[in-house]
Amino acid sequence: MFAVPWWVYLVISGIIFSAYMTIRTARNEREIDNSYLEQEGQVYIERMNSEKQGRKENVKKHQAM
């Protein structure tokens, strides 16, 4: 253990810390991306529902004539 210079331990610690931060950042970015996609999906669903409702109303108007 004492045969290895102290800076080697420092480099190894830096590599481990860098790997930890990379994994943590990737996880956070994935969560942000998922929340954005959920919001966009909700907007799409609302748009589709309003289009569906508009078509139903349009059909009812044409049937009443």
C-alpha positions in Angstrom: 0.0 0.0 0.0 2.8 2.4 0.8 4.8 1.4 -2.3 2.3 3.3 -4.5 2.7 7.1 -4.7 -0.1 9.2 -3.1 -1.1 10.9 -6.3 -2.1 7.5 -7.8 -4.8 7.3 -5.1 -5.8 10.8 -5.9 -6.2 9.9 -9.6 -8.2 6.8 -8.8 -10.4 8.8 -6.6 -10.9 11.3 -9.3 -11.9 8.6 -11.8 -14.4 7.1 -9.4 -15.9 10.6 -8.6 -16.1 11.4 -12.3 -17.9 8.1 -13.0 -20.4 8.8 -10.2 -21.1 12.3 -11.5 -21.6 11.0 -15.1 -24.1 8.4 -13.9 -25.9 11.0 -11.7 -26.1 13.5 -14.5 -27.4 11.0 -17.0 -30.1 9.9 -14.6 -31.2 13.5 -14.0 -31.2 14.3 -17.8 -33.3 11.2 -18.4 -35.8 12.3 -15.7 -36.1 15.7 -17.3 -36.5 14.2 -20.8 -39.3 11.9 -19.5 -41.2 14.7 -17.8 -40.9 16.8 -21.0 -42.2 13.9 -23.1 -45.1 13.4 -20.7 -46.1 17.0 -21.0 -45.9 16.9 -24.8 -47.9 13.7 -24.8 -50.6 15.3 -22.7 -50.8 18.2 -25.1 -51.1 15.8 -28.0 -53.9 13.8 -26.2 -55.8 17.0 -25.4 -55.5 18.1 -29.0 -56.8 14.8 -30.2 -59.7 14.8 -27.8 -60.7 18.3 -28.9 -60.5 17.3 -32.5 -62.6 14.2 -31.7 -65.2 16.4 -29.9 -65.2 18.8 -32.8 -65.9 16.0 -35.2 -68.8 14.7 -33.1 -70.3 18.2 -33.0 -69.9 18.6 -36.7 -71.6 15.2 -37.3 -74.5 16.2 -35.1 -75.0 19.5 -36.9 -75.1 17.7 -40.3 -77.5 15.1 -39.0 -79.8 17.7 -37.7 -80.1 19.4 -41.1 
